[in-house]
Amino acid sequence: VYIPNGIPDTRILQSLDFIHSLGLERKKYILAVGRITPEKGFDLLIKAFAKVNTDYKLVIAGGVETEIGYMEELKQLIKPERIVFAGFTVGDKLSQLYSNAGLFVLSSRNEGFPIVLLEAMAYGLDVLVSDIPATHLVDLNKDDYFDLKDEKSLVQGIIRKLTNNSSRAYNLIDFDWKKITQKVYQIYQSLR
């Protein structure tokens, strides 16, 4: 039986103090969220973003656990004024990042189930995601995907998404915790 993870209740925040403290403008940055590890593909994202001529910034929100060397490599891939490493971010600060982003990108090489993608969708962000099995567990359009093996695919996807930037509404009913807990309850009841 497949039962997906759920997403927490989200609330769009109007406050801008955290994003302003990072030197960001509302709707003028691309957001990526996750632990700073090679499997998250942040190196792919940074290399592609470096080739895009835009006044947007790239924001990566995530902590470094043991991959300090990888983090140092990431910093060398792009001019520092084009990127913000927000560090481990939670609560209202993370909500501000989601609430005010212009685009969400998931560049993972592999994932179990991308909760951060669900969060971005709950905030109504346009998304661009790597074409891996885990990202197909949610209902996205064909042009929401890029080919991990083709850097041009990611560059073109970023350009396309920034050119046609808009908020979106997604059907996330299957990821509602009330529905999920009911499914789990029914499974336990069936085992009696």
C-alpha positions, 0 to 999 in steps of 0.5 A, spaced: 500 500 500 502 506 498 501 512 502 504 518 501 507 523 506 503 529 507 505 537 507 504 541 513 499 547 513 502 553 510 501 560 511 504 565 506 507 571 510 507 578 508 513 580 512 520 581 508 525 582 514 528 575 513 529 576 506 531 583 506 536 581 511 539 576 506 539 582 500 533 579 497 527 582 493 520 579 493 519 575 487 526 576 484 530 570 487 530 562 485 529 558 491 532 551 492 531 547 499 535 541 502 541 539 506 548 541 502 550 534 499 552 532 492 545 528 491 541 534 492 545 536 485 546 544 488 552 544 483 548 542 477 543 548 479 549 553 480 553 551 474 546 552 470 544 558 473 551 561 472 549 561 465 543 565 465 543 572 464 538 575 469 537 579 475 534 574 479 539 571 485 539 564 487 538 562 494 540 555 497 537 554 504 540 548 507 545 546 512 551 543 512 552 536 516 559 533 514 560 535 506 564 541 508 568 540 502 562 540 497 560 546 500 566 550 499 566 547 491 559 550 491 562 557 493 567 557 487 562 555 482 559 562 481 560 570 483 558 571 490 553 576 489 549 572 485 548 567 490 545 566 497 547 560 502 541 561 507 544 556 511 539 551 515 532 555 515 526 553 519 519 556 521 517 563 519 524 564 516 523 558 511 516 561 510 518 567 508 523 564 503 517 560 500 512 566 500 516 570 496 520 566 491 519 567 484 521 560 482 523 553 486 528 548 483 529 541 485 536 539 482 536 532 486 540 526 483 536 522 487 530 523 492 526 518 497 520 523 497 521 530 496 517 534 501 520 540 499 517 540 493 510 539 496 512 545 500 513 549 494 507 547 491 503 548 497 506 556 497 503 556 489 510 557 486 512 555 479 517 549 480 522 546 475 525 539 478 529 533 476 526 528 472 527 522 477 522 517 479 521 521 486 518 527 482 513 523 478 510 522 485 506 528 484 502 531 479 506 536 474 506 538 467 512 536 462 515 542 462 516 542 469 522 537 468 529 538 466 534 532 464 539 531 469 544 529 464 543 535 460 545 541 463 542 545 457 535 542 459 536 546 466 539 552 463 533 552 458 528 550 463 530 556 468 530 561 462 523 559 460 520 559 467 523 566 469 520 568 462 513 566 464 513 567 471 507 566 475 504 563 481 500 556 480 495 552 484 496 545 484 491 539 487 495 537 493 489 533 496 492 526 496 498 530 501 493 532 506 495 529 513 487 528 515 486 524 508 493 520 510 491 519 517 485 516 515 488 511 510 493 509 515 487 508 520 483 504 515 490 499 514 490 498 521 483 496 522 483 491 516 489 488 520 484 486 526 
